[in-house]
Amino acid sequence: MSFPPDPPITKRQLGWLTVCAGLGAASALLAADVFGAGQWTGLGPAQSLALGAAGLLTVLGLALLPLGDRPA
């Protein structure tokens, strides 16, 4: 018995996935700072870089959204 192939992921789906990943990462980083997961308060240099990377991931996902239902 042969199953039909799965449809490919679209650029819009990939965009939503990366937006969610970027926002989730940013939320986790800020939550760790608010709830004091580390010894120091405030954003450190590594945390700032990670927050910037999460922001770039979100922007990349937003750029993919208008590209529609074409395969990624």
C-alpha positions as CSV (number, residue, x, y, z in Angstrom):
1,M,0.0,0.0,0.0
2,S,1.4,3.3,-1.1
3,F,0.8,6.5,0.8
4,P,0.7,9.9,-0.9
5,P,3.7,12.1,-0.2
6,D,3.3,14.8,2.4
7,P,2.7,18.3,1.0
8,P,5.8,20.5,1.4
9,I,5.9,23.2,4.0
10,T,5.0,26.6,2.5
11,K,6.9,29.9,3.0
12,R,4.0,31.2,5.0
13,Q,4.1,28.2,7.4
14,L,7.9,28.5,7.7
15,G,7.5,32.3,8.4
16,W,5.0,31.6,11.2
17,L,7.3,28.9,12.6
18,T,10.3,31.3,12.8
19,V,8.2,34.1,14.2
20,C,7.0,31.8,17.0
21,A,10.5,30.6,17.6
22,G,11.9,34.1,17.8
23,L,9.2,35.4,20.1
24,G,9.5,32.3,22.3
25,A,13.2,32.7,22.6
26,A,12.9,36.4,23.4
27,S,10.2,35.7,26.0
28,A,12.3,33.0,27.6
29,L,15.3,35.3,27.8
30,L,13.3,38.2,29.3
31,A,11.5,35.8,31.7
32,A,14.9,34.5,32.9
33,D,16.0,38.1,33.6
34,V,12.7,39.0,35.4
35,F,12.6,36.0,37.6
36,G,16.3,36.2,38.4
37,A,17.5,32.9,37.0
38,G,21.1,34.3,37.1
39,Q,23.2,35.8,39.9
40,W,23.2,39.3,38.4
41,T,20.4,41.6,37.4
42,G,20.0,43.4,34.1
43,L,20.9,42.2,30.6
44,G,24.4,41.0,30.2
45,P,26.4,41.0,26.9
46,A,25.6,37.3,26.0
47,Q,21.9,37.8,26.9
48,S,21.8,41.0,24.7
49,L,23.3,39.1,21.8
50,A,20.8,36.3,22.2
51,L,17.9,38.7,22.4
52,G,19.2,40.4,19.2
53,A,19.4,37.0,17.5
54,A,15.8,36.2,18.6
55,G,14.7,39.6,17.1
56,L,16.5,38.8,13.8
57,L,14.7,35.4,13.7
58,T,11.4,37.2,14.2
59,V,12.1,39.7,11.5
60,L,13.1,36.9,9.1
61,G,9.9,35.1,9.8
62,L,7.9,38.3,9.2
63,A,9.7,38.7,5.8
64,L,8.6,35.2,4.8
65,L,4.9,35.7,5.6
66,P,3.9,37.7,2.4
67,L,5.6,35.1,0.1
68,G,2.5,33.0,0.2
69,D,1.8,29.3,-0.3
70,R,4.8,28.5,-2.5
71,P,7.0,25.6,-1.2
72,A,9.9,26.7,1.0
